[in-house]
C-alpha cells in the first residue's frame, strides 16, 4: 500500500463564511491595510489562489454579503406577480432577501466601522449602493414600460435605497429586532408617501423574520 499524499488547496471544512469571519477577525486585530490576503489564507489553512475563488479582493470580504443580496433582490423581483402594486412588490422583495438578525449587529457594526474609516473603502461604497439602486430602477422601468434611465424609475430606485439605508442605520443603533422589521416599516411608509398616519415612534420589535 502506498502512502497517501495530502491534498492541497481548500480543506473540506473551509467555507466562504468561515473565510469571511477569519478575515474580519484579522482586520479587527491588525487593521485592514496591515492584513494581507496571504495572512488570511494562511490562517484559514488554504492557499492564496483558493482565497480568490471566494473573493475578488480583500475589500470584497466586507461587501460579499451585500453583493449577494443585490443578486438575490434581482431574482426575487423577477418573481413578483404582474398585478402587484410596484411599491408593494419592491417591499416584499427587499424584506424577503434580508435575513439579518439582532445578533448579527456586532459584526455589521465592525464592517461599517472599517468601511467608514478607510478612505478607499468609503469611496468604493458608491458602486455597491448604485448596483442595488439600479436593480430596483430596472424593475420599476420594466413594470411601467419606461427606459431604466427615465426619471420615475430612477427616482423610485434612489428613494427606496435611502429608506432602506435609514432603516438599516436605525436597526444597527438599536439591535432590538430583525432588520426586516425596520425595512418593512420604512417601505410601508414610503409607499404611502410618508403620510403621518404611517409613522410610529419606532417599529414594534419582533424576534422572527418578517418574510412578507
Secondary structure, 3 states (H helix, E strand, C coil): CCCCCCCCCCCCCCCHHHHHHHHHHHHHHHCCCCCCHHHHHHHHCCCHHHHHHHCCCCCHHHHHHHHHHHHHHHHHHHCCCCCCCHHHHHHHHHHHHCCCCHHHHHHHHHHHHHHHHCHHHHHHHHHHHHHHHHHHHHHHHHHHCCCCCCHHHHHHHHHHHHHHHHHHHHHHHHCCCCHHHHHHHHHHHHHCCCCHHHCCCCCCCCCCCCCC
